[in-house]
Structure formats: structure tokens, C-alpha cells
Amino acid sequence: MDQFKTGDIIEHRLMPGFTMTVLETRDCKAEAPFRDPHLAYRVTDPGGNDVWLCGHEVQKPGEGLAWP
């Protein structure tokens, strides 16, 4: 899993091709099954809403559906 920083371009693994800019990062508070320390990323979703995505949900643009 990659670690991204503010300003990086990412995409959701289930929406390949729709890129989003990382607006902010924080420690992710996701529940099981991902208990390893990782980041969450604040982005603007396709509907124009600010949302937080778990680091396990995102990837570099063009990586396809490479699940861990």
C-alpha cells in the first residue's frame, strides 16, 4: 500500500479513471480487517463532497484493481 501526501493524485480502486487530489491526510480509523497503521485521505468525490477514504481503498492512477 502506498503512502500519499497532500497534493498527490489518487483514484479509488473501485472507480479507476476518476482521479482525485489528496486535500489532507490523517491516521485512518478503519475497523477490521485493516488494523495495520495507515493513512486516510480527504478528497472531493464525484458528487463534489469532501470525503475521507481509507488508504486501503485508493491507489496510484492507472494501477487497475490491484487488491492487497
Residue pairs with C-beta under 8 A, 6 or more apart in sequence:
1 38
1 55
1 56
1 68
2 55
2 59
2 60
3 38
3 39
3 55
4 10
4 22
4 25
4 39
4 41
4 55
4 58
5 22
5 25
6 22
6 23
6 24
6 25
7 21
7 22
8 21
8 22
9 19
9 20
9 21
9 22
9 61
10 19
10 20
10 21
10 22
10 41
10 43
10 53
10 58
10 59
10 60
10 61
11 17
11 18
11 19
11 20
11 58
11 59
11 60
11 61
11 62
12 18
12 20
12 53
12 57
12 58
13 57
13 58
13 59
13 65
13 66
13 67
14 57
14 65
15 46
16 61
16 62
16 63
16 64
16 65
17 61
18 46
19 61
20 43
20 44
20 45
21 43
21 44
22 41
22 42
22 43
23 41
23 42
23 43
23 44
23 50
24 41
24 42
25 39
25 40
25 41
25 42
26 39
26 40
26 42
26 52
27 37
27 38
27 39
27 40
28 34
28 38
28 39
28 40
28 54
28 55
29 40
30 38
30 40
30 54
30 56
34 54
34 56
38 54
38 55
38 56
39 55
40 52
40 53
40 54
40 55
41 52
41 53
41 55
41 58
42 50
42 51
42 52
43 50
43 51
43 53
44 50
44 51
45 51
56 68
59 66
